[in-house]
Amino acid sequence: MKYKLVKLTRFSGEKASIYSIYLTDECKTLFDIFIEENINSFLSEIKDIFSRLRVIGNKTGARVHFFKEYEGKPGDGICALYDTPENRLRLYCIRYGTTIVILGGGGYKPKSARAFQEIEKLEEENYFLREIAEMINNRIKNHDIVFTEDYMDFEGNMEFYENEE
Amino acid sequence: MKTRNKIENYTSQAIEDIFKEISPAELKRTEKKMLLAAKIDDAIKSKGWKKADFARAMGKRPSEISKWLSGTHNFTADTMSDIEDILGIKLIVTEEKAESSYKFRPVELYFQIKPGNRESSNYESFDRFTISSEMSVKEKIHLSQTT
């Protein structure tokens, strides 16, 4: 399967750039899939997520306290956009400082679940994003992907293949 | 030479449809909550504190502070007042607007003019001034006193 990084223009602004992973076979991003899977049951939560992403892109930047950190491997940048206690929708992201966020997928996390590993869907989404994060971070190390001068965007080779090393 | 492609811009019908459902009021509410959280976080850092220090000062658990800073919390006025005191910042604005922020209107002032003989209690005439709306209040009073 082939993927590429794309910038979500409706959320991005002068404070942060919001990206997602475009799945070439499915012609949609991980974030599109997240919306489709949850829009019927969690419209209010989805609207809240949209509003928060827009504020992050245009007003505040991706400040660390807006995210639940350490949702992936140490140092890979995977986190979850903070949800209100009554909202149970978890959206996984990869955060690069306050200026770049890559949106992945996510799903419903019941109050009874203490860890995402208890929920198959969340575990699947989280682990998939870990693979993406590893590929991106390797490319950053090898300078195949670089930050722009203002650190607001990526440049470079932003197409990936499943299971690439 | 390594490929230096620019990033591709993207939106989708799903994203566009949901944006149509979000009212300006909803977006404004979210924005205010997040800006409030950012202001509190900046103030904590300005004091050289960590979250745990702030939690201790407020008599709260660090997990409670994380919720406060998440950008999703609805603060009570009591809590905001306490935070203001601890951090030395202003979160609740209650002062009325300063006079200088009001637009001046032309004002006509009426003065009784005493005749040269200051012993007389009879006033000869009235005079009036139309004062420019560009003058400050102090300038107007000074003009009226010196003319």
Boltz contact constraints between the chains, C-beta under 6 A:
constraints:
  - contact:
      token1: [A, 6]
      token2: [B, 8]
      max_distance: 6.0
  - contact:
      token1: [A, 6]
      token2: [B, 10]
      max_distance: 6.0
  - contact:
      token1: [A, 7]
      token2: [B, 7]
      max_distance: 6.0
  - contact:
      token1: [A, 7]
      token2: [B, 9]
      max_distance: 6.0
  - contact:
      token1: [A, 9]
      token2: [B, 9]
      max_distance: 6.0
  - contact:
      token1: [A, 9]
      token2: [B, 11]
      max_distance: 6.0
  - contact:
      token1: [A, 10]
      token2: [B, 11]
      max_distance: 6.0
  - contact:
      token1: [A, 10]
      token2: [B, 15]
      max_distance: 6.0
  - contact:
      token1: [A, 32]
      token2: [B, 12]
      max_distance: 6.0
  - contact:
      token1: [A, 32]
      token2: [B, 14]
      max_distance: 6.0
  - contact:
      token1: [A, 35]
      token2: [B, 14]
      max_distance: 6.0
  - contact:
      token1: [A, 47]
      token2: [B, 22]
      max_distance: 6.0
  - contact:
      token1: [A, 50]
      token2: [B, 18]
      max_distance: 6.0
  - contact:
      token1: [A, 50]
      token2: [B, 22]
      max_distance: 6.0
  - contact:
      token1: [A, 51]
      token2: [B, 27]
      max_distance: 6.0
  - contact:
      token1: [A, 51]
      token2: [B, 30]
      max_distance: 6.0
  - contact:
      token1: [A, 52]
      token2: [B, 30]
      max_distance: 6.0
  - contact:
      token1: [A, 55]
      token2: [B, 30]
      max_distance: 6.0
  - contact:
      token1: [A, 55]
      token2: [B, 31]
      max_distance: 6.0
  - contact:
      token1: [A, 55]
      token2: [B, 34]
      max_distance: 6.0
  - contact:
      token1: [A, 60]
      token2: [B, 34]
      max_distance: 6.0
  - contact:
      token1: [A, 60]
      token2: [B, 38]
      max_distance: 6.0
  - contact:
      token1: [A, 65]
      token2: [B, 41]
      max_distance: 6.0
  - contact:
      token1: [A, 65]
      token2: [B, 69]
      max_distance: 6.0
  - contact:
      token1: [A, 66]
      token2: [B, 71]
      max_distance: 6.0
  - contact:
      token1: [A, 82]
      token2: [B, 70]
      max_distance: 6.0
  - contact:
      token1: [A, 82]
      token2: [B, 72]
      max_distance: 6.0
  - contact:
      token1: [A, 84]
      token2: [B, 72]
      max_distance: 6.0
  - contact:
      token1: [A, 144]
      token2: [B, 2]
      max_distance: 6.0
  - contact:
      token1: [A, 153]
      token2: [B, 7]
      max_distance: 6.0
  - contact:
      token1: [A, 154]
      token2: [B, 7]
      max_distance: 6.0
  - contact:
      token1: [A, 155]
      token2: [B, 4]
      max_distance: 6.0
  - contact:
      token1: [A, 156]
      token2: [B, 4]
      max_distance: 6.0
  - contact:
      token1: [A, 157]
      token2: [B, 3]
      max_distance: 6.0
